[in-house]
Amino acid sequence: MGVFVYLPLVLPLTALPIARLAEQHLHPRRAARLLTTVAVILASCSLLCLGLLVVVGTAQLPGNPLPDGWSDDEVRDAVPHDAFAGKASILALVVVTAACGFTVHRHFRFRARAHRALGRLGGDVAVLPDDIPYAYALPGSPGRVMVSTAMLASLEPAEHRALFAHERAHLTGRHHRLLLATRLAGCVNPLLWPLLGALVYSTERWADEEAARVTGDRRLTARAVGKAALVARPVHGGTAFAAFATAGPVPRRVAALLGPVPPDRSWPPTLTPAGAAALVAAAGTTVSALSALNAAVALFLVLEAATPL
């Protein structure tokens, strides 16, 4: 197993080059899906290797329920620095579990509260009498669009269509699932947190492009995004979901809408910065998966040999 058990814990660094370049050079739909896939695979590999280290560390604790053979020297020799890494991994797994549990609990708590508050309002759009300007896509069965009267008042009637098309695009694309999966990946391995910022931008750009397609007017959509960003205020707990105008690179979104429709290609040309970054991310993801598989198989064989019949 050797150092292979540690590689997936640091290989998420290879995904960082694609984070910025993907959002700049890929179609936002492709970028969002690529970033989520990379984050989930790398986080899964990190979690698997962390679990392997926990097995080694737990076997060293007195009174553990594991077979006595799992604490033998041949098992411990399979992991470099087993004394420190094994015990540290137990604490790390507790922290990861707590962080993931808190993230999931916060997500569904806000979602449940919002649906209860909107229970008496019919339709897929809920207009709330509120002096705070906001607009959110609330997932569920069915999904709803939450928009305040203050937000509607700040936009012209023609811009309302862009707003609603943007929020419906978040629901149709199930962006909340992509965001939640990437947040959980960041909880598993903090090196993956930079991917979340790139994903948030990509999902907003994805919804912008859908709104521009529905309205047939990119300038109208850009104007609606810019005006909403100037007046929007966050709602407590609302950061768990996609919003029409959030803190972030809104000028870049407006500039992109004022430009041509981005090319919808599945993979950037190899001889470009985005193509090179995509290859680095793909290589890092592949090596991470192979390293995790190698470590898992190696530890399984070692433990099987050390387990008394």
C-alpha positions as CSV (number, residue, x, y, z in Angstrom):
1,M,0.0,0.0,0.0
2,G,2.8,2.4,0.9
3,V,2.5,6.0,-0.1
4,F,-0.4,5.2,-2.4
5,V,-2.8,5.6,0.6
6,Y,-1.7,9.2,1.0
7,L,-1.7,10.3,-2.7
8,P,-5.5,10.7,-3.0
9,L,-5.4,13.1,0.0
10,V,-3.2,15.6,-1.9
11,L,-4.0,14.9,-5.5
12,P,-7.1,17.3,-5.4
13,L,-4.5,20.0,-6.0
14,T,-4.4,18.8,-9.6
15,A,-8.0,19.9,-10.0
16,L,-7.3,23.5,-9.1
17,P,-6.0,24.6,-12.6
18,I,-9.3,23.5,-14.2
19,A,-11.4,25.4,-11.7
20,R,-10.8,28.9,-13.2
21,L,-10.1,27.9,-16.7
22,A,-13.2,25.7,-17.0
23,E,-15.5,28.6,-16.0
24,Q,-13.8,30.9,-18.5
25,H,-13.4,28.6,-21.6
26,L,-16.1,25.9,-21.4
27,H,-19.8,26.2,-21.8
28,P,-21.1,26.8,-18.3
29,R,-23.2,23.6,-18.4
30,R,-20.2,21.5,-19.3
31,A,-18.1,23.3,-16.8
32,A,-20.6,22.7,-13.9
33,R,-20.9,19.0,-14.7
34,L,-17.1,18.6,-15.1
35,L,-16.3,20.4,-11.8
36,T,-18.9,18.4,-9.9
37,T,-17.7,15.1,-11.3
38,V,-14.1,15.8,-10.5
39,A,-14.9,17.0,-7.0
40,V,-17.0,13.9,-6.2
41,I,-14.5,11.4,-7.6
42,L,-11.5,13.0,-5.8
43,A,-13.5,13.3,-2.5
44,S,-14.6,9.6,-2.8
45,C,-11.0,8.6,-3.2
46,S,-9.9,10.7,-0.3
47,L,-12.6,9.3,1.9
48,L,-11.7,5.7,1.0
49,C,-8.1,6.2,1.8
50,L,-9.0,8.0,5.0
51,G,-11.1,5.0,5.9
52,L,-8.2,2.7,5.3
53,L,-6.0,4.7,7.6
54,V,-8.8,4.6,10.2
55,V,-8.8,0.8,10.1
56,V,-5.0,0.8,10.7
57,G,-5.3,3.4,13.5
58,T,-8.3,1.7,15.2
59,A,-6.5,-1.6,15.3
60,Q,-3.8,0.0,17.4
61,L,-6.2,1.1,20.1
62,P,-6.5,-1.2,23.2
63,G,-9.8,-2.9,23.6
64,N,-10.9,-2.4,19.9
65,P,-13.3,-5.0,18.5
66,L,-11.1,-5.8,15.5
67,P,-9.2,-9.1,15.1
68,D,-5.9,-9.1,16.9
69,G,-4.0,-9.9,13.8
70,W,-5.0,-6.5,12.3
71,S,-2.5,-4.8,14.7
72,D,0.4,-7.0,13.8
73,D,3.6,-5.6,12.5
74,E,3.0,-6.7,8.9
75,V,-0.2,-4.7,8.8
76,R,1.4,-1.6,10.3
77,D,4.4,-1.8,8.0
78,A,2.0,-1.5,5.1
79,V,1.4,2.1,6.0
80,P,4.3,4.6,6.4
81,H,4.2,6.6,9.6
82,D,1.3,4.3,10.8
83,A,1.5,5.4,14.4
84,F,0.7,9.0,13.7
85,A,-1.3,8.8,10.5
86,G,-3.6,6.0,11.9
87,K,-4.6,7.8,15.0
88,A,-4.8,11.2,13.3
89,S,-7.1,9.7,10.7
90,I,-9.6,8.8,13.4
91,L,-10.0,12.4,14.5
92,A,-10.1,13.5,10.8
93,L,-12.9,11.1,10.0
94,V,-14.9,12.4,13.0
95,V,-14.5,16.0,11.8
96,V,-15.4,15.0,8.2
97,T,-18.5,13.1,9.4
98,A,-19.6,16.1,11.5
99,A,-19.0,18.6,8.7
100,C,-20.9,16.5,6.2
101,G,-23.8,15.9,8.6
102,F,-24.0,19.7,9.4
103,T,-24.0,20.6,5.7
104,V,-26.8,18.1,4.9
105,H,-28.8,19.1,7.9
106,R,-28.6,22.8,7.1
107,H,-29.5,22.2,3.5
108,F,-32.7,20.2,4.2
109,R,-33.7,22.2,7.3
110,F,-33.8,25.4,5.2
111,R,-35.6,23.6,2.4
112,A,-38.2,22.2,4.7
113,R,-38.8,25.5,6.5
114,A,-39.2,27.3,3.2
115,H,-41.7,24.8,1.8
116,R,-43.7,25.0,5.0
117,A,-43.8,28.8,4.7
118,L,-44.9,28.5,1.1
119,G,-47.4,25.7,1.7
120,R,-50.5,27.9,1.2
121,L,-49.2,29.5,-2.0
122,G,-50.1,27.8,-5.2
123,G,-48.1,27.7,-8.5
124,D,-44.5,27.3,-9.2
125,V,-43.7,31.0,-8.4
126,A,-44.2,32.3,-4.8
127,V,-44.2,36.1,-4.6
128,L,-43.5,37.1,-1.0
129,P,-44.4,40.5,0.4
130,D,-41.0,41.6,1.6
131,D,-39.0,44.8,1.5
132,I,-35.8,42.8,1.1
133,P,-35.0,42.2,-2.6
134,Y,-34.2,38.5,-3.3
135,A,-35.0,35.7,-5.7
136,Y,-34.2,32.0,-5.1
137,A,-34.8,28.7,-6.7
138,L,-36.2,26.3,-4.0
139,P,-35.8,22.7,-4.9
140,G,-38.4,20.1,-4.0
141,S,-41.5,18.3,-5.2
142,P,-42.4,20.5,-6.9
143,G,-39.6,23.1,-7.1
144,R,-40.6,26.6,-6.5
145,V,-39.3,30.1,-7.3
146,M,-39.1,32.4,-4.4
147,V,-39.1,36.1,-5.2
148,S,-39.9,39.2,-3.1
149,T,-42.1,42.1,-4.1
150,A,-39.1,44.3,-3.6
151,M,-37.1,42.4,-6.2
152,L,-40.0,42.6,-8.7
153,A,-40.3,46.3,-8.0
154,S,-36.7,46.9,-8.8
155,L,-37.0,45.3,-12.3
156,E,-39.0,46.3,-15.3
157,P,-41.8,44.0,-16.4
158,A,-39.8,42.8,-19.4
159,E,-37.0,41.8,-17.0
160,H,-39.3,39.7,-14.9
161,R,-39.3,37.1,-17.6
162,A,-35.5,36.8,-17.5
163,L,-35.6,36.5,-13.7
164,F,-38.2,33.7,-13.7
165,A,-36.4,31.9,-16.6
166,H,-33.1,32.1,-14.7
167,E,-34.6,30.6,-11.6
168,R,-36.5,27.8,-13.5
169,A,-33.2,26.9,-15.1
170,H,-31.7,26.3,-11.7
171,L,-34.5,23.9,-10.9
172,T,-34.5,22.2,-14.3
173,G,-30.7,21.7,-14.1
174,R,-30.9,20.5,-10.5
175,H,-28.1,22.9,-9.6
176,H,-28.8,22.4,-5.9
177,R,-27.6,18.8,-6.2
178,L,-24.4,19.9,-7.9
179,L,-23.8,22.5,-5.3
180,L,-24.6,20.1,-2.4
181,A,-22.3,17.4,-3.8
182,T,-19.4,19.8,-4.2
183,R,-19.9,21.2,-0.7
184,L,-19.8,17.7,0.7
185,A,-16.7,17.0,-1.3
186,G,-15.1,20.1,0.3
187,C,-16.0,18.8,3.7
188,V,-14.3,15.6,2.9
189,N,-11.1,17.2,1.6
190,P,-10.6,21.0,2.1
191,L,-8.3,21.1,-1.0
192,L,-11.5,20.8,-3.0
193,W,-13.2,24.0,-1.7
194,P,-11.9,26.2,-4.5
195,L,-14.0,24.1,-6.9
196,L,-17.1,25.3,-5.1
197,G,-16.6,28.9,-6.1
198,A,-16.0,28.0,-9.7
199,L,-19.1,25.8,-9.6
200,V,-21.3,28.6,-8.2
201,Y,-20.2,30.9,-11.0
202,S,-20.8,28.1,-13.6
203,T,-24.3,27.4,-12.5
204,E,-25.2,31.1,-12.5
205,R,-23.8,31.4,-16.0
206,W,-25.7,28.3,-17.0
207,A,-28.9,29.8,-15.8
208,D,-28.0,33.1,-17.4
209,E,-27.6,31.4,-20.8
210,E,-30.9,29.6,-20.4
211,A,-32.7,32.9,-19.5
212,A,-31.1,34.6,-22.5
213,R,-32.3,31.7,-24.7
214,V,-35.9,31.9,-23.3
215,T,-36.2,35.6,-23.6
216,G,-34.3,35.8,-26.9
217,D,-32.6,39.0,-25.7
218,R,-29.1,38.7,-24.2
219,R,-28.9,42.5,-23.5
220,L,-32.2,42.3,-21.6
221,T,-31.0,39.4,-19.5
222,A,-27.7,41.1,-18.8
223,R,-29.5,44.3,-17.7
224,A,-31.7,42.2,-15.4
225,V,-28.8,40.5,-13.8
226,G,-26.9,43.7,-13.3
227,K,-29.9,45.6,-11.8
228,A,-30.7,42.7,-9.5
229,A,-27.1,42.4,-8.3
230,L,-27.2,46.1,-7.2
231,V,-30.3,45.7,-5.0
232,A,-30.2,42.0,-3.9
233,R,-29.8,41.1,-0.2
234,P,-29.2,37.5,1.1
235,V,-31.9,35.7,3.0
236,H,-31.0,33.8,6.1
237,G,-30.1,30.2,5.1
238,G,-30.6,31.0,1.4
239,T,-26.9,30.5,0.5
240,A,-27.6,26.8,0.3
241,F,-29.4,27.3,-3.0
242,A,-28.8,29.2,-6.2
243,A,-29.9,32.8,-6.3
244,F,-30.6,35.2,-9.2
245,A,-28.0,37.8,-7.9
246,T,-25.4,36.8,-5.4
247,A,-22.1,38.3,-4.2
248,G,-19.5,37.3,-6.7
249,P,-18.3,38.1,-10.3
250,V,-21.5,39.7,-11.5
251,P,-19.7,42.0,-13.9
252,R,-18.2,38.9,-15.6
253,R,-21.7,37.4,-16.0
254,V,-22.9,40.6,-17.5
255,A,-20.0,40.8,-19.8
256,A,-20.5,37.2,-20.9
257,L,-24.1,37.9,-21.7
258,L,-23.2,40.9,-23.8
259,G,-20.9,38.7,-25.8
260,P,-21.7,35.8,-28.2
261,V,-23.2,32.5,-27.0
262,P,-20.3,30.3,-25.7
263,P,-19.4,27.3,-27.8
264,D,-21.0,24.1,-26.5
265,R,-18.0,21.7,-26.9
266,S,-17.5,18.7,-24.7
267,W,-13.7,19.1,-24.5
268,P,-11.6,22.2,-25.1
269,P,-8.8,22.0,-27.7
270,T,-5.7,20.3,-26.4
271,L,-3.3,23.1,-27.4
272,T,-5.0,25.7,-25.3
273,P,-4.7,26.6,-21.5
274,A,-8.1,25.2,-20.9
275,G,-7.3,22.0,-22.7
276,A,-4.0,21.6,-20.8
277,A,-5.8,22.2,-17.5
278,A,-8.5,19.7,-18.4
279,L,-5.8,17.1,-19.1
280,V,-4.1,17.8,-15.8
281,A,-7.4,17.5,-13.9
282,A,-8.3,14.2,-15.8
283,A,-4.8,12.8,-15.1
284,G,-5.0,13.8,-11.4
285,T,-8.4,12.2,-11.1
286,T,-7.3,9.0,-12.8
287,V,-4.2,8.7,-10.6
288,S,-6.2,9.4,-7.5
289,A,-8.7,6.7,-8.3
290,L,-6.0,4.2,-9.2
291,S,-4.0,5.0,-6.0
292,A,-7.1,4.6,-3.9
293,L,-7.9,1.3,-5.6
294,N,-4.3,0.1,-5.1
295,A,-4.3,1.0,-1.5
296,A,-7.7,-0.6,-0.8
297,V,-6.7,-3.9,-2.5
298,A,-3.3,-4.0,-0.8
299,L,-4.7,-3.4,2.6
300,F,-7.5,-6.0,2.0
301,L,-4.9,-8.6,1.1
302,V,-2.7,-7.7,4.1
303,L,-5.7,-7.8,6.5
304,E,-6.9,-11.1,5.0
305,A,-3.5,-12.6,5.5
306,A,-3.4,-11.3,9.1
307,T,-6.9,-12.5,10.0
308,P,-6.8,-15.7,12.0
309,L,-8.9,-18.5,10.6
